[in-house]
Amino acid sequence: MAAPRIIRTVCDPNCHANPRCGIVAHVLNGRIDSIQAGRFPVEAYDRRVCAMGMARLEQQYHPERLRYPLQRVGARGEGKWQRLSWDRAFELLSERLHAIGDEHGSRSLAFFTGSGAAGVLTKGSVQRFAAAIGGTGYRAGGVDYGVPKGLEYTFGIPASTYFRPGGHEFADSVNSKLILLWGGNPADTRLVDFHFVLEAQRRGAKVICIDPNRSATAQHADQWISPRPGTDTALALALLSEIIANNLHDRNFLSRHTNAPFLVRRDNGQFLRNEASAYLAWDASRVRAFPCDEVTAPALTGEYRVKTSSGTIIDCVPAFQLLVELCANYRAEHAAEITSIPADIIRQLACNIANAKPAAIRIGYGVDRWYYADYCARAAANLAIATGNIGIPGGGISVHDGTYAAPLNLVPFRTPGGREAASLDVIGLMKAVEHGDPYPVRSLWLSASNMFNQTSANRRRVLREIVPKLELLVVVDQFMTDSAALADIVLPACSIFEKDDLIAGMFLQLQRQVVAPEGESKADLEIMTGLAERMGLGQYFDRQPDDYLRQMLDSNDPLLSGITLERLQREDAVMLNRPAAPYVGLADLRFKTASGRIEIYKEDLLKHSAELPYYREPIEASPDNPLHGKFPLTLLFSHSRHRIHSSFANLSKAKQREPEPLVEIHPQDAAKRGLAAGQMVRVYNQRGDVELKCRIDANLRPGVVVISEGTWVKDFAKGEPYSLTHEQVSATSDNYAFFDTLVEISAMSSDAE
């Protein structure tokens, strides 16, 4: 028997693992016989892979793989399809795209690439085509964007980067004395990196988990703190209040690196500036205001009357004074009433954060999917700022983790011939389809995305009122997902084993074609190339994949020095030219804000009354909401450790571990409703409903119910939970508030199963 060929490739789902895990495929007679974890030249990342990565082999040969292009022949969503040749598919698509573009303008042709694949060619080729045709591409926003937006306001790092340049690698956890895991469950969702947190704990770091429910992460933690959902901003302000009241804040850091000393006018909330537009601060030693950079003893608190050059007297306070006044409203006793966390626990936690330097905050998406998520991020960031934990190993605030900004030269690939696509985020895209604002979108191309599953807020209304306005919906996928089932044309996509690509991260890794594509599946670049040729745009897709990869690697960035495609082909995974020590964001203490400093006070958010991170009750999931009497439970969506959103949800291994969707409920809430474990229940509110079995779990907080997100709609007995969510979006967050949702539960039957 011939020996198998052994080829290394990369698993690249939306798991945020850094680096993405390598996978070695053993190929025998043109078929993958087995897979195993891939090698890395750094021991901490060598031979690591999770159960989902190992499930890639089942995914590869799954009987429900899409293998041929399909055209809808019945009503949209009816499930009637006709097989097409690729030539016919390109012909139909060319005709429809030309016709829609001619009638509504080229920007009416939208192309969306989701997070289901991370390869630069896979994601970039669709954006390249959007630019070539003059259409609309995708920009970040709408989902997982609230926390990054809040951190953008504070540190100046664009939210589109999800704050990874400002965060710290998970490996930096071993340098921390205290780790605050806030609104995330990395023990389940970042399994391959969570061992760094456990190692820090073994070395003596205190690990604290803030989560309404006792998650797997909370069970590993030294302390679990359970706030009422949506009150995390009040908790952060209370912690900051205690730190300030006990003089545990770092005055030197605040004075030198933040806008805390900037004088703010009491009359209009704007910064006081001189004729040269310099920010003024009060110099306590010279007892007058000067440009902040000239002040030797900047005052952080107090009230001051400043005489301008015109002779006007203006009452001012340092920005930090305003933050102090805000925090004074959230002393531990008052915050305890809001959050339900005992005051003594708040006081002790504040003391621990201030005294355990370096202390790290790792904030997750559990606090992101709320209407006021950006306020929460700003308030939490102020804890790291006020204690001087920014830019130092073991400190910082991270959205899970951090890394160097992507050094690849991607712009030429995404802007062929200098053409650049218009762009919309998810929220803007839905507005453009429904209302024609800022322009009509009539065709939508989805790749590596299951948009109309769990990421559609108020899904029932979206399917009823928005999707029908699309004249053409194209889905490129490996399976007939719930989004693909709505499409007019479905195109079969290659798996990670069937295409060549490049996965960027702390290592650059080649994704290699291991076997021939199943059926007539094609890589996204090959699909866009074929369509471009049919539409007269072939000049923008006239190079080979390796040529594009060489172009991306051709950069003056020192991180890429000496890293060539040929070297990657020899070594498979090459670490960036970076220090061996774990990445620490903002280590240079330079900030791309208007002031060049960390901005704890945001003058340009005055128009939204959001200049400070005020606490505001959740927009829906609040006892103050009149709906609370009818729908008294807060619905949260957990992330499964057996799938990534909807990816892998159809695999037998995932279904063995989670045989059917469940709603989890606390015993106290179940007893009130006469619910028994395993009973079929109805979860509902004014927008929608879903029928599924309930599981009674004492690890939940009373008043909270949880459904694991990502389950395919067709797997629910009736209805689905994604229509329970609302579409209200804060003007400052650009983010759907999936968790800010009230529901009720009732029994479908008195018989437990």
Secondary structure, DSSP 4 states (H G I P E B T S, - for coil): -PPPEEEEEE---SS--SSPPEEEEEEETTEEEEEEEPP-SSGGGTT---HHHHTHHHHHT-TT---S-EEE-SSTTS--EEE--HHHHHHHHHHHHHHHHHHH-GGGEEEEE-SS---HHHHHHHHHHHHHHT-EEE-S-BSS-HHHHHHHHHH---GGGTTGGGSB-GGGGGG-SEEEEES--HHHHSHHHHHHHHHHHHTT-EEEEE-SS--HHHHHSSEEE-PPTT-HHHHHHHHHHHHHHTT-S-HHHHHHHBSTTBEEETTT-PBPB-TT-PBEEEETTTTEEEEGGG-SSB--SS-EEEE-TTS-EEEEEEHHHHHHHHHHTT-HHHHHHHH---HHHHHHHHHHHHHSSSEEEEE-TTTTSSTTHHHHHHHHHHHHHHTT-SSSTT--EEES---PPP-S--HHHHSGGG---EEE-HHHHHHHHHH--SS---EEEEES--TTTTTSTTHHHIIIIIGGG-SEEEEEESS--TTGGG-SEEEEBP-TTS--EEE-SSEEEEE---SPPSTT-B-HHHHHHHHHHHTT-GGGS-S-HHHHHHHHH----GGGTT--HHHHHHHSEEE-S--SSPPBTTTT----SSSSSB-SS-GGGGGGT-SS------SSSSTTSGGGGTS-EEEEEEPPTT-BTTBTTTSHHHHHHS-S-EEEE-HHHHHHTT--TT-EEEEE-SS-EEEEEEEE-TTSPTTEEEEETT--GGGSSEE-GGGSS---B-TTT-BB-TTS-EEEEEES-SS--
